[in-house]
Each structure stands twice: as C-alpha cells, then as structure tokens.
Amino acid sequence: MEQSLVFSFFLIFTGAAVLASVALFTRQPLLVAYIVLGALLGPYGFEMVTDTDLLSDISHIGIIFLLFLLGLDMQPSHLVHMLKKATLVALLSSVLFAAIGFGTGLLFGFTTTENIIIGLAVMFSSTIIGIKLLPTTVLHHKHTGELVVGLLLLQDVIAIMVLLALYSSGGESETDYLVYIKTLLALPLIIGGAFLFVKYVLLKLIQRFDRFHEYIFLMAIGWCLGLAETAQISGLSAEIGAFVAGVSLATSPISQYIAESLKPLRDFFLILFFFSIGASFNLGLLGDIILPSLVLAALVIALKPMIYRLLLRRISETKELAWEVGFRLGQISEFSLLIAYLAAGTAMIGQEASHVIQATAILTFLVSSYIVIFNYPSPIALSDKLRRD
C-alpha cells in the first residue's frame, strides 16, 4: 500500500517520541529507541513504513549537516596538526581491523571475496556515533575531540578509496586509474576553492546582510549542501564536502551562530538516519547470521579500544585519553553499511554476508553507545555528572 511521506513522518516522529520517553525512564540511550522503532515499523516488522530507500536518502542530509557543524568547530591550523599526528595510527589500525574481519569471516566459512569485504567493513569507525557523543565543549577545547575527529577524517578518506574501488570493480583498468586521479586532484581544488569563495564572496555577503537572520540561515544551508554536492560529483563524498564547507567558515565569528541555528535541523535528519538503519535490516535472516554477527561484534567492541590504546600510547598520548578515544571509536561505521549494500548489489557478496555486516554495525552502534554514555561525558549521558552539551 502506498503511503504518503507525511504519514511516514507522523509514524516515525510520534513513535520516536513515545519510545524516547520509555528509553529515558529506563535509562537507555535514545539511539536505541530510534533503531528499535525502525525495526518495528519497517518492511521486516509491522510494515507500517515501507519506503526505507527514500527515508535513507533523506536521512543522509543529517550526516551532511553533522559534518558541516563539525567543520565549524575545527580551526584549520589545529586540524592540520592533528591529521599529521593521527595518520600512522589510522593506517595501522585499519590494517589490524581488516584482519579481524577477514579472520572472522574465514572462521564461519564465507568465501574469500566475502571475507575481504567483511574485513574492509570492519576497518572504519562511525563518524555519527563518534561525533554525536562528543560534547561541544570537547570539540572546542579538548585534545580528545581533535584526535577523534582527525582519526575519523582519515578513515573517511580511506573509505572513499575503498568505495571507489568497489564502484569501479567492473570497469577498465585505465578508467579506474583516471577515477582515482580525478579524486586525488579534486580534494585540494575543492579545499582551495572553498576558502577563496568564503573569503571573497560568502563572508562579504553575510557581513552586508547580517541583520537578516533568515538570510544567514539560508546561506549556511546553501553553502553546506552546495559544497557537499560538488564533492560528490568530483568523486569524493558529500560528507567530506560538507566538512570542508564548515572548516572554511570556522575562523569567522559567524560560525558559532550558524552552528547553533542548524543543530535542530541536524537532529531531525539524524533521527531518520537511525530509524532507517533499523528498518532496512531483514529480521528473517537473523537465525542464519546471529552467531557470526555476535562473534564479530564482540571482537570489534573488545579489540578496537585495545588497538587504539596501544597505537595512541606509541605517539605519546596518555593512557586515559587513549582508552577514551578507543571506546568512542569502538564500533564499525555507516560506511560499513554502504560497503555491504554496494557489494551485495553487485553480487560480490551474498545476502548473509551483507547482513552479518549490517547486524554487526547495529550491535556495535548500540553497545559502544552504552559504554560511552555510562563512562564518558556526552550530550545524551544519563548521569547529570557526565552530561555535557
């Protein structure tokens, strides 16, 4: 039965309000409520919201806004310093995480190609979970926030390379080579163009019409989505384009006003994102994939913090900070879901392998969120002592 988008939004947000109330009374993370609601109302649950592809596309805007707001909090000089420091950690950890995924797939009898894809999916940590659970004060003033962001950005670049390889897996080698060259050239051009445009056009317009708050709001959204689309057309991701859009504005005093204005819009779309994760999971395959998913999720949750701690201690970070960063990044990523969907759509892996990745993502999202909100400062911590906006 065809359903209107308005009716779907009614079910999602009314249901989210009810389950969020239950979650808060029972001291559960709100993210759990959104994912559970998606599984209940989605096509594999009560089939009340069936067009999950549309919702997933819409919810992607939330990720874009999240990265834009993150960029607004990052001073370019600090960011460059942190990226240099975190590069070795990002590369070595990605190799070790891939080995964990490959070995687990091998243990449960998946094909070599499926094991490689599972390994690739395990390499990355979630930008959304990592940033969503960081207080704004940590992003502004703390070394922890800079380190988490640096590692996530480097992982995003690696993820883009992986996705390009998957997208071009059926093409000619020369075409593949040109795609990589185009992408590598696009990033510095977009960064340079963004800073020039902000300096000579965008800030001058905002300064001239700063009395009209609606105009600043529209310009911020237009700049964010415009650069996100430019990056995607260039072979990068919309997320990286949005982040560059934010960083290019970060040195301006207007950046914090824009950040505060867009937070409600970001949260609106992120609720849709977590709903779509729950709704897209085929509950009928649960019996076939539950054991490998539980084993892989347990390994990710147990070993990722340990690996991050070991590597971060090697670059002279304190033990406490190394553990905190490890637990904040102790899950797999939304990029992992995209890798699973893409690989399954091109028949590189079967539905069972794809759903192992999806189930692992959901499990690690939930468990790592519990660990963080009960032990470290976050905006949705249940303890007043740990809650930080």
N, C-alpha and C positions, 0 to 999 in steps of 0.2 A: 504494500500500500504506500502510495506517495505521501510524504509528509512535508509540510512547509518548514522553512528554516526557523520561522518564529516559534512554531510548536516545538521543534527540537531544542531551541534555546530555552523555552519555558521548562521543558523536562530537565535539561541539564542544570540550569541555574537554581531552579526550585529544589531539585533533588540534591544538588551540591549544598545548598543552604541547610537542608534537613540533616544530611549526613555529616556536614561540618559541625553542626551543633552537637550531634551524637559523639563525634570524634573529640571535640573539646571537653565534653562532660566525662568521657572515658580516658582522657589524656593521651589521645592518639594524634599523630601528625595529620595535618589537613590534606597533604598529598595522598595519603592512603585513602581518604574519603573520595577524592576525585577519581582515582584509578578503580576503586571498587565500584563506584557508581557507573563508570564506563562499562565494566564487565557485566553489571546487572542489566543495564538498559540497552546495551549494544546488540548487534545482529546475532551474537552467540549466546545472549542471555534471554531477556524477555522480548527482544526485537522491537523495542519502542523507538529507538533511534537507529536507523539503518544506513544512512548515507555518511559513513565514517570517513570516506575519502575526502568529501567536501569539508567536513569538520577538521580533518587533519591539515588540509591546505590552509584553512582559516587560522587554525591554532599556530601554524608556523610563524604567523606575524608576531605572536607573543615571544618566540625565541629571538626574532629580529629586534624587537624593542628591548628585550633583556640585554642583548649585546650592545645596543646603542647606548643604553643607560650605563652599562658597564664602562664603555669608552669615555663617557662624560666624566667619570671618576678617575681616569688614568692620565696623569701628566706624562707627556711623551718622553721626557728625559728619564724618568723613573722606569717607564715601561721598557725602553731600550736596554737599560742596565739589567733589568730583571730577566729579559729574554736571553741575554748573553749568558747570564749565570745559570739559567734553567735548561739550556739546550742539551747539555750532556745527560742530565737527569731524564729529560723527556725521551731522548733517543734510546738510552739503555733500558729504561723501564718499559718502553713499548716493545722491545725485543723480548724481554722476560715475560711480559704479559701475554704476548703472542704464543710463546712456548707453552704457557699454562693452558691456553685454549686449545692449541693443537694436540697436546698430550691428552687432555680430557676427551676430545673427540675420538682420538685413537683408541682410548680405553673402551669406549662404547661402540666401536665398530663402524663409525662413519667413514666415508670414502676420503681419499687423500685431499681431493678438492674441497670437500665439506670441512675437513679439519683445518685447512688453510683459511677458509672463510671464517670459521669459528675463532681461530687464532687472531685474525685481523679484527674481528668484532670486539674481542676482549682487550685490545690494545688501549682503548680510549676510555676516559672518564667523562662523566656527564657535566657539560657546561651548565645546564639548567640547575641540577642539584647543587653543584659546587658553588655557583654564584647565588642562587636563590637562598641558600642557607648561610651566606656570609652577611653579617650586619654591615650597613652602610659605613659605620664608624671604622670598621676593619678595612673596608675598601679604601677609605680616605687616608687613614693614618698608620695602618699596621703593615709590617713586613709580611705577615701571613697572607693578607689579601693579595699583595703584589705577587707573591710566589705562586699562589693558587692560580691567579689569572695568567701569569707567564706560562705555567705548565699547560693549562687548558688551551691557550692560544697556539702553542707549539704543537700540541696534539691535533688541534683543528687543521693546521697546515698538513700534517701527516695524513689525516683522514681525507682531506681533499685529494691528495695524491693517490690514495687507495681507491677512492670513488672514481677518479678519472681513469684509473687502470681498469676498473670494472665496467665503466661505461664504454670504454674503447676496446674491450676484450675481443670483440668480433670484427674489428676493423683492420685495415692495412697498417703495417708497422710504420710506414712513413707518416700516415695520418696520425697515429698515436704520438709519434715524435713531435709533430707540429703542434698537437694539442698541448703537450707539456711545455713546449717553448712559449706558446701563447700565454699559458697560465703564469709561468715564471716571469714573463715580461709585464703581465697585466698588474701584478701586485704593486711594484714600485711606481708604475704610472698612475694607478688609482690613488695611492697614498700622496704622491706629489701633487696631482691634480686637485685632490680634496683640500689639502692645506692652502693651496693658492686660491681656490674658489672661496673658501671660508674667509681668508684674509682680505681679498679684494672685492668680493661681492656680498656674501651672506651676512657678515658682521656689519657691513655698511648699511645694508637694508634694515637689519634688525635695529641698529642704533637710530636710524631715521624714523622708524615707525614703532619704537618701543612702548609708546603709550597704548597701543592696541594689543592687549594680551592674546586675543584670538589669533592675530596675525603671527605672533611669535610661535604659538602652538602649531599653526598650520605649516609654517616654515620648517619647524623642527621635524614634524612628521614627513613632510615632503622631502627634506634633506636625507633623513634616515632611509626611507623606502626607495628614494631615487638612487642613492649610492649602493644600496643592497641589490637592486635590480641591475645596476651597471656591473657590479662584481659578478653576479650570476651569469650574465651574458658573456663576460670575459673568461669564464671557465672556473672562477673561484666560487665561494659560497656566498649566499645572501648574508649569512651571519658575519662573515669577515668584512663585507662591505659596510654593514651597519656598525660594526665595531670601529672601523676606520672613520666613519662619519662622526661617531661620538668623540673619538680621540682628537680629531681635527678641531672640535669645539671646546675641548677640555680646558684650554688656557684662558678662555673668555669668562668673565664674571657671569654671563647669562647662562652658563652650562648648568649650574645648580638649580636655577629656576625651571629650566626645561626638564631636568631630571625629576623634580617634584611633580611637575604637571603631567608627566607621562606615566608615572607609576600605576595609577588606577587602570589605565588602558593596558599596560603590560600584564597586570594581574588578571584582567578579563580574558585575555587570549591564552594565558598560561593555564587557566582552569580548563579551557577547551583542549589544550595540548595533553594534559594528564588524563582527561576523560577519553580522548581518542586512543591513548595507549591501552587503557583497559578495554575499550570497545573493540579494538582490532585483534584481540587475542582469541583464537579459536579454542574454546573450552573443551570441544570434542576430542582434541588431540592430547589432552592433559595426561591421560593414563599412559600414553606412549612415551612422553618426553619428561615426565616428572622427575625420574631418577637422575638422568644426566643433567637436567637443569638445576636440581638441588645440589649435586656434586660440584658443578661448575660455579654456581653462585657462592657456595661455601668457600671454594678455593679463592675466588675473587675477593670476597669480603675479608678472608683471613690473610691472604698473601699480599694484596696490593698495599695495605698500610705498612707491612713489614718491609716490602721492597722500597717503597718511597722513603721510609725511615732510614734504611741502610744507605741509599744513594744520597739523600739530603745530608746525612751526617758526614759523608765524604766531601761535601762542599762547605763544611764548617757551620752548618745550621745546628741549633740547639736540639737536644733530644725531644723536648716538649713540643717545639714547633714542628719537628719532623713527624712526630706521631700525629699531631693535629692535621697537618696537610695530608698525611696518608689516609686518615679516616675520612676527611672531607672529600677525598678523591677515590674512595674505596668502593666504586661501583663501575658498571660499564655505561656506555653513552647512548644518547639519542642517535648519534652517528652509527652506532652498532645496529640499531633498528633499521636505519636506512640501508646499511650494507646487507642485512638479512632480506629486506624486501626486494632490493635490486638483484641480489644473487638468485633468489628464488624465482623472480620474474623472468630471468634469462636462463633458467633451468640449470644453473651451475650447482645448485644445491636443492635437495628435496624439501618438502614441507616440514618434515620432522626436524631437520637441522635448522631450518629457519625459525621454527617455534621454540627450539632449545635456546637460541639467541634471544628471542623475544621474552621468553619466560625468565631467563637469567637477568635480562635488563629490568624487568618488573620487580623481581625478587631483590636484586641489589639496590634498586632505587629505594624500595621500602625499608630494607634493613639498614642501609647506610644512613638514611634519613633519621631512623630511630637512634642510631648510635650518636649522630651529631647533635640532635636536639636535646638529648639527655646528658650530654657531656661537654658541649662547647657552646659559646654564645651564638645565637641565631635569631632572626626576626620572628620565628614561629616556635621558639623554645617554650616548653610548658612550665618551666620554672621561672618565676619572676627574676631570680638572680642571674639567669643565663639569657633572658630575653633582651635583645638589642635590636633596635630598628635600623 
